[in-house]
């Protein structure tokens, strides 16, 4: 992929398809976010995306991006002066020693199959090749360097492009749903632990405990738990702390479920779903039934708040047996997500 910049911010991609009105340009700032949100929303039905994005959430995300300069690492696609897609790249260092060069490419369904997304992918990889050199100077790295992208089982177009470019699935994740909130078990907390109402002052301790617990999970990256990411988490969590279920041993966090209810999503889908996410237990308190007890409490909170089902996401190969635990709590797999990688 060869790119030539122009003074008006547009880029010439020499290998892009010859479609009248097709143009590529750089990110101009938050003024572009509403159009990018429209691409996400316009793809949601086709891709069976169960998450309703909002402008506030997207703005929060782009104010706290990880190892990404959107003015250099984001490509917008225009067709007949309308933004129909965008791609973005960033990088992280995985705890197990891999440097991951990560990318995504969102495109409205009606413009797929025209060669546009292939051009976006090639731009992504070319930009990531530059990023590899830049971050190598910033943070020297001697381990493997891998390209990474993700696709769900409802995104065959994107998955086929990745596979055609040499990417292979290395890991699966599940979206799971408990279809009702009936017969929730009454499970006691392990001896010596208690759940207290969460305050904003406790968020740093909760964040630190989650960071420690998730170090044992596949794909853990310290980059995702930096100071800027904490600020993003704290801003996101503020409206939901009254539904969080956090177990304490004295002044130490033992485990948690970051239970929340998103009214905007529920309104869009005409549903009453609660989320039991951020499930983690620190090592000294594992294998004691704490996760099950906290999930049960979260489900009860959802029911009291008027919800009638609950959802979560999980690594399909979680080493602590999370999938089996969630099945035992009544959750069922409704969607599969694949992580693709190839050598850079």
C-alpha positions in Angstrom: 0.0 0.0 0.0 1.4 3.3 -1.0 -0.1 6.5 0.5 0.4 10.0 -0.7 -0.7 12.8 1.6 -2.4 16.0 0.4 -2.6 19.4 2.0 -6.4 19.0 2.5 -5.9 15.9 4.7 -7.0 13.5 2.0 -4.8 10.5 1.2 -4.3 8.7 -2.1 -4.1 4.9 -1.7 -2.6 3.7 -4.9 -4.2 0.2 -4.6 -7.7 1.4 -3.7 -10.6 0.3 -6.0 -11.5 2.8 -8.7 -14.9 3.8 -7.4 -16.4 7.2 -8.3 -16.6 9.4 -5.2 -14.4 7.2 -3.0 -11.9 9.1 -0.9 -9.7 8.4 2.2 -8.7 11.0 4.7 -7.2 11.5 8.2 -9.1 12.0 11.4 -10.0 15.6 12.1 -10.9 15.3 15.8 -14.1 14.8 17.8 -16.1 16.4 15.0 -15.7 13.1 13.2 -17.1 10.9 16.0 -20.9 11.3 15.1 -20.2 10.0 11.6 -18.1 7.2 13.0 -20.9 6.3 15.4 -23.3 6.2 12.4 -21.0 3.6 10.8 -21.1 1.5 14.0 -24.9 1.8 14.2 -25.4 1.1 10.5 -23.4 -2.1 10.9 -25.1 -3.3 14.1 -27.9 -5.3 12.7 -25.8 -7.0 9.9 -23.1 -7.9 12.4 -25.5 -8.9 15.2 -23.7 -6.4 17.5 -25.4 -6.7 20.8 -23.7 -3.5 22.2 -25.3 -0.2 21.5 -22.6 2.5 21.3 -23.3 6.1 22.3 -21.6 9.3 21.4 -20.6 9.9 25.1 -19.0 6.4 25.3 -17.2 6.9 22.0 -15.9 10.3 23.0 -14.7 8.9 26.3 -12.9 6.0 24.4 -11.2 8.4 22.0 -10.0 10.6 24.8 -8.2 7.7 26.4 -6.9 5.6 23.6 -4.1 3.1 24.3 -0.8 3.7 22.3 -2.7 5.4 19.5 -2.5 8.8 17.9 -5.8 9.1 16.0 -4.5 11.9 13.8 -1.9 9.4 12.4 -3.4 6.0 13.2 -7.0 6.4 12.0 -8.2 6.3 8.4 -11.7 7.6 7.4 -13.5 6.4 4.2 -15.8 8.7 2.3 -18.1 7.7 -0.5 -20.0 10.5 -2.3 -19.0 12.8 0.6 -20.4 10.5 3.3 -18.3 8.7 5.8 -19.0 5.0 5.2 -16.1 3.4 7.2 -13.1 3.9 9.3 -10.1 1.9 10.5 -7.8 2.3 13.4 -4.5 0.8 14.6 -2.7 0.7 18.0 -0.2 -1.5 19.8 0.3 -3.1 23.2 2.8 -5.4 24.8 1.3 -8.7 26.0 2.5 -10.0 29.4 3.7 -13.3 27.8 6.1 -11.4 25.6 4.4 -10.6 22.3 4.2 -7.2 20.9 0.7 -6.9 19.3 0.0 -4.6 16.4 -3.8 -4.4 16.5 -6.2 -3.1 13.9 -9.9 -2.9 13.0 -11.8 -1.8 10.0 -15.5 -0.8 10.2 -17.4 -0.5 7.0 -21.2 -0.1 6.3 -22.7 -3.4 4.9 -23.9 -1.9 1.7 -20.3 -0.9 0.7 -18.7 -4.3 1.5 -17.6 -6.6 -1.3 -16.3 -3.7 -3.4 -12.6 -3.9 -2.4 -12.7 -1.0 0.0 -12.1 -3.0 3.2 -9.1 -4.8 1.6 -7.6 -1.4 0.9 -8.3 -0.4 4.5 -6.6 -3.6 5.8 -3.5 -2.9 3.6 -3.4 0.7 5.0 -3.7 -0.7 8.5 -0.8 -3.1 8.1 1.4 -0.5 6.3 0.8 2.0 9.1 1.5 -0.7 11.7 4.8 -1.4 10.0 5.7 2.2 10.7 4.3 2.0 14.2 6.5 -1.0 14.8 9.6 1.1 14.2 8.3 4.0 16.2 7.3 2.0 19.3 10.5 0.0 19.0 12.5 3.2 19.6 10.2 4.2 22.4 10.1 0.9 24.1 12.7 -1.7 22.8 11.3 -5.2 22.4 13.0 -8.5 21.6 10.0 -10.9 21.6 7.6 -11.9 18.7 5.7 -9.1 16.9 2.3 -10.1 15.7 -0.6 -8.4 13.8 -3.9 -8.9 15.6 -7.6 -8.4 14.7 -10.9 -9.7 15.9 -14.2 -10.9 14.3 -17.4 -12.5 15.6 -19.2 -15.4 14.0 -21.6 -12.7 12.6 -18.9 -11.0 10.6 -18.0 -13.5 7.8 -16.9 -10.7 5.5 -14.2 -9.4 7.8 -13.2 -12.9 8.9 -12.8 -14.0 5.3 -10.6 -11.0 4.5 -8.4 -11.7 7.5 -8.1 -15.4 6.6 -7.3 -14.5 3.0 -4.5 -12.2 4.3 -2.9 -15.0 6.2 -4.4 -14.5 9.7 -5.3 -17.5 11.8 -7.6 -17.9 14.8 -5.6 -18.2 18.0 -8.3 -17.8 20.6 -12.1 -17.8 21.0 -14.3 -15.8 23.3 -18.0 -16.2 24.2 -20.8 -13.9 24.7 -23.1 -15.6 27.2 -26.7 -14.8 28.4 -28.7 -16.0 31.3 -32.2 -16.0 29.6 -34.1 -15.4 32.9 -33.5 -14.3 36.4 -35.5 -17.0 38.1 -34.2 -19.6 40.6 -31.1 -17.5 41.5 -29.2 -19.5 44.1 -28.7 -18.0 47.5 -25.0 -18.5 48.0 -23.1 -17.4 51.1 -19.8 -15.5 50.9 -16.7 -17.3 52.1 -16.0 -16.8 55.8 -14.3 -13.5 56.6 -15.5 -11.6 53.5 -18.2 -9.0 53.2 -19.8 -6.9 50.4 -20.1 -3.2 51.1 -21.6 -0.3 49.1 -19.0 1.0 46.7 -17.9 4.6 46.9 -15.9 6.6 44.3 -13.0 6.8 46.8 -12.7 3.0 46.6 -12.3 2.9 42.8 -8.5 3.0 42.8 -8.4 0.0 45.1 -11.0 -1.8 42.9 -9.0 -1.0 39.8 -5.7 -2.2 41.4 -7.3 -5.5 42.5 -8.8 -6.1 39.0 -5.4 -5.4 37.4 -3.7 -8.0 39.7 -6.4 -10.6 39.2 -6.5 -10.2 35.4 -2.7 -10.7 35.1 -3.5 -14.5 35.1 -5.8 -14.1 32.1 -4.8 -14.8 28.4 -3.9 -11.6 26.5 -3.2 -9.5 29.6 -1.5 -6.2 28.7 -0.1 -3.8 31.3 -0.8 -1.0 28.8 -4.5 -1.5 29.4 -4.1 -0.7 33.0 -2.2 2.6 32.9 -3.2 5.9 34.6 -5.1 7.2 31.6 -7.1 3.9 31.4 -7.9 4.3 35.1 -9.4 7.7 34.5 -11.5 6.3 31.7 -12.6 3.5 33.9 -13.5 5.8 36.8 -15.5 8.1 34.5 -17.4 5.1 33.1 -18.0 3.4 36.5 -19.3 6.5 38.3 -23.0 5.9 37.3 -22.9 2.2 38.1 -21.1 1.8 41.4 -24.3 1.3 43.3 -24.7 -2.0 41.4 -21.1 -3.2 41.7 -20.6 -6.2 43.9 -17.2 -6.1 45.6 -16.1 -8.5 48.4 -13.7 -7.2 51.0 -11.4 -8.8 53.5 -10.7 -6.0 55.9 -9.4 -3.2 53.7 -8.4 -5.6 50.8 -10.5 -6.3 47.8 -10.9 -10.1 47.4 -13.0 -10.2 44.3 -15.7 -8.4 42.3 -18.4 -8.3 39.7 -18.7 -5.0 38.0 -22.5 -5.4 37.6 -24.2 -2.6 35.6 -27.4 -1.8 33.8 -27.3 0.4 30.6 -30.7 2.0 30.1 -29.8 3.4 26.6 -29.0 -0.1 25.3 -32.1 -1.5 26.8 -34.3 1.2 25.3 -32.8 0.6 21.8 -33.3 -3.2 22.0 -36.6 -3.0 23.9 -35.2 -5.4 26.5 -34.3 -5.5 30.2 -30.8 -6.8 30.4 -28.3 -6.4 33.2 -24.5 -7.1 32.7 -22.3 -9.1 35.1 -18.9 -8.1 33.8 -15.5 -7.5 35.2 -15.7 -10.8 37.1 -12.4 -11.5 38.9 -11.1 -13.0 42.2 -7.6 -12.4 43.5 -5.5 -15.5 44.1 -5.7 -15.9 47.9 -9.5 -16.1 47.6 -9.9 -18.4 44.6 -11.5 -21.9 44.7 -13.7 -20.8 47.6 -17.0 -20.1 45.8 -16.5 -16.3 45.9 -17.2 -15.7 42.2 -20.4 -17.8 42.3 -21.6 -15.9 45.3 -20.9 -12.5 43.8 -22.5 -13.5 40.5 -25.6 -14.6 42.4 -25.7 -11.3 44.2 -25.4 -9.4 40.9 -28.2 -11.4 39.3 -30.4 -10.6 42.3 -29.5 -6.9 42.0 -30.5 -7.0 38.3 -33.8 -8.6 39.2 -34.6 -6.1 41.9 -33.8 -3.3 39.4 -36.4 -4.7 37.0 -34.2 -6.7 34.6 -35.3 -10.1 33.3 -32.0 -11.5 32.0 -28.2 -10.9 32.2 -25.2 -11.1 29.9 -21.4 -11.3 30.1 -18.3 -12.0 28.0 -15.6 -14.6 28.7 -12.5 -16.1 27.3 -13.5 -19.6 26.0 -10.3 -21.1 27.4 -10.2 -19.3 30.7 -7.7 -21.3 32.9 -9.9 -20.9 36.0 -12.9 -22.7 34.5 -15.0 -19.6 34.0 -17.1 -21.0 31.2 -18.2 -24.0 33.3 -18.8 -21.7 36.2 -21.1 -19.5 34.2 -22.9 -22.4 32.6 -23.5 -23.6 36.2 -25.0 -20.2 37.0 -27.5 -20.5 34.1 -25.7 -18.7 31.3 -25.7 -19.9 27.7 -23.4 -19.2 24.8 -25.1 -16.9 22.2 -22.1 -15.6 20.2 -18.5 -16.5 19.5 -15.7 -14.0 19.0 -12.4 -15.0 17.3 -9.0 -13.4 17.8 -6.8 -13.6 14.7 -3.0 -13.2 14.5 -0.2 -13.5 12.1 3.5 -12.7 12.2 4.5 -9.2 11.4 
